[in-house]
Amino acid sequence: MNFSKRRGSEEPEINLIPLIDVLLVVIIFLMLTTTYTRFSSLEITLPSAEAETPDVKKTNDIEVDITTDGQISVAGETLKTPEPRFISEAMQRAAKGREDPIIIINSDAKTAYQSVVDVMQAAQMAGYPRISFTAQSIPGSADH
């Protein structure tokens, strides 16, 4: 048996290679399991509420009416098909001679959300980014 002191002390060392291997496996796992989604958006200008709204209709406004059953009319012209490209064409016809028109969407409270989105998409396709929504005040709601 050798009871003599060791010559020179060895310092413990950490082997980094297995740590790097584990980290690479974790990074690869995260890259494979991450879901990438693409968000599409419509740029709109939200209306601001005012105490009093004038009853005078601006000549630059194009009114789009949407009924509960999805029937759409643009500036009084009822459309046969509520597809965004037909809505867009009707908006362009209604906007002849108007500079930077505002699209005003009138819809029932029970109108399908998809119909409103179709009108907004059509306005974007036609190049009209200014969109406004109308609302009807409920009698007696100011008391609550």
N, C-alpha and C positions, 0 to 999 in steps of 0.2 A: 504494500500500500504506500501510496505516495502522499504524505501529509505536508508536503512543502507548499508554501504559498504560490499561488499562480503568478506568473510573471506577466505584468500588464493586465489590466482589467478590461474585459470586453463590455462595451456598452450595448444595451439592448437596442435593436433596430426594428422599425416597423416596415414590413414589406408592403409597398403601395400597389404592386401589380394586381393582386386579387381585388383590392378596393376599386381600382380603375375598371376592372372587368365587370364588377357588380354595377357600378355607376353607368357604364355603357349599356348594359342590359336594361336597367331602369329607364334610361333615356329612350332606347328603342321601343320599349313597352309603352311609354307615354306617347311617343309619336304615332304608334299604330292604333292606340285606343282613343286618341283625341278626335272629336268630330269637328269638322270644319264646315261652317255654315256661311252662306252668302246672304247678306241682308239687302233687300231692295227697298228703296224708299221713294216717296213722292214729296217733292218740295212744295209746301203750301204756305201761304201767309194766313195765320189764324186771325179771325176777327176779334176786335176788341169791343167790349160792352160799353155802351154809353147810356146816360140817363134818358136822353130823348133821342129818338131817331127820326130824321125827317121823312115825310111821306113822299117827297119828290124822288122819282126814279131817275137815276143818272142815265144819260144817253150811252154811256160806255159799258153799261151792265148787260150781261147776257144771262137770262134766267133759264135754269134747267129744272124742270119739275119732275119728281119721281113719285109715282103712286105706290100704294102698298103692294099691289100685285106686280110691280116691276116695270110698268109702262113709263117711258121716258119721253118728255117733250122738251125741245130746245127752242126757246124764243117763240113759243106757241105752235111749233111744228112737231106733231106727234110722230115718233119714229116707229117703224114697223119692227125693227130688230134692235134690241138693246145691247149690241156689241160695241166695244170701245171705238173701233175704227169708224163705224157709222155715226156714233155720237160725235167723234172728233170732226168728221166731215160736216155735220150739221152745225157745229160750233163755228167752223171756219166760214160757212155760208152766212151765218148770223152776224159774224164779226166783220163782214165786208165794209171797208171804209172806216172802221173803228181802230183807234190806236191804243194798244195795250188794254184790251177789255178785261173786265172783272167777271168771273164766272160765279153766279149766285145759285147755290143749290137749295131748292125747296123740296123737302121730303117729309113724309109722314113719320110719326114716331115708330110705327111698326114696319117701316120699309126695311127690306133686307139689306144688310151691311154691304153685301157684294155689289148691289146696284150703285150705291154711293161710291164705292171704290172704283167701279167701272167708269163712272162719270169723272172722277178725279184723274184716272189714268188717261181718259180721252182728252181732258184738258191739258195734261202734260204732253201728250202726243201732238196736240194742235199747237203747242208752244205758248200756252196761256198759264203762267205760274200763279197768277193772282186768283185765289178761290175764296169764296165767302159762303157761310151757311146762314140761313134764316131760321129764326125761332119764333114761336108764337107764345106770348106770355099767357099764363093761366090766370083767369080772373080770381082775385082774392089771394094769390100766392105771395103778394107783397106783405100781407098781414102776418105771415108765419115767420 
